Structures are given as C-alpha cells and as structure tokens.
Amino acid sequence: MKLFLLMRPEEFGSNWDTTMGFVLRAENEAKARKLAADKTHGDEGRDPWLDPHLVTCTEILVDGPEEVILCDFLAG
C-alpha cells in the first residue's frame, strides 16, 4: 500500500463546512480518490475528490527528509 496526500485548493469555493485534505493509504491514486470521496463529510460532496482538475493527489514517499506532511489550518 502507498500513502497519498489529497488537497483541495482554497480557491475551490467555500472553506466552511468542507473537507480540505486527506492523508490516506491505498493501492493507487484512483483508489485513494475513491476513498476520499467516500469519507468526506463536507458540503463539497464526493465529485471534487474524484476530479484531478479540482483536487491534487500526491504520493507520499516513506523515505525522505524530516518534514511536515500536512498542516491544514483555517482561521476564521
């Protein structure tokens, strides 16, 4: 299994009551997107998580430098 980071850009729309990102484990990008779509609780619905034009999907490599993978901060 691989780790994936899925992120929705802020300009996608309303940032209230929406999911902004996921870190999840899946076999491939297609399965990662489907899992995110199935697990979202936000007003954005399932479709954006399946569309590569609306949500980025990056494989997270296990090897690499020490770094922050996700800091999803929204001040309001």
ChimeraX attribute file (.defattr): number of C-alpha atoms within 10 A of each C-alpha:
attribute: neighborCount
match mode: 1-to-1
recipient: residues
	/A:1	8
	/A:2	14
	/A:3	18
	/A:4	22
	/A:5	19
	/A:6	23
	/A:7	19
	/A:8	20
	/A:9	13
	/A:10	10
	/A:11	8
	/A:12	12
	/A:13	10
	/A:14	10
	/A:15	17
	/A:16	12
	/A:17	10
	/A:18	15
	/A:19	19
	/A:20	20
	/A:21	20
	/A:22	21
	/A:23	17
	/A:24	17
	/A:25	17
	/A:26	16
	/A:27	11
	/A:28	13
	/A:29	20
	/A:30	14
	/A:31	13
	/A:32	25
	/A:33	27
	/A:34	15
	/A:35	18
	/A:36	20
	/A:37	17
	/A:38	13
	/A:39	13
	/A:40	17
	/A:41	13
	/A:42	13
	/A:43	12
	/A:44	19
	/A:45	14
	/A:46	18
	/A:47	13
	/A:48	16
	/A:49	28
	/A:50	20
	/A:51	13
	/A:52	13
	/A:53	9
	/A:54	15
	/A:55	19
	/A:56	17
	/A:57	22
	/A:58	13
	/A:59	17
	/A:60	15
	/A:61	9
	/A:62	8
	/A:63	6
	/A:64	7
	/A:65	6
	/A:66	6
	/A:67	6
	/A:68	6
	/A:69	9
	/A:70	12
	/A:71	7
	/A:72	10
	/A:73	7
	/A:74	9
	/A:75	3
	/A:76	5
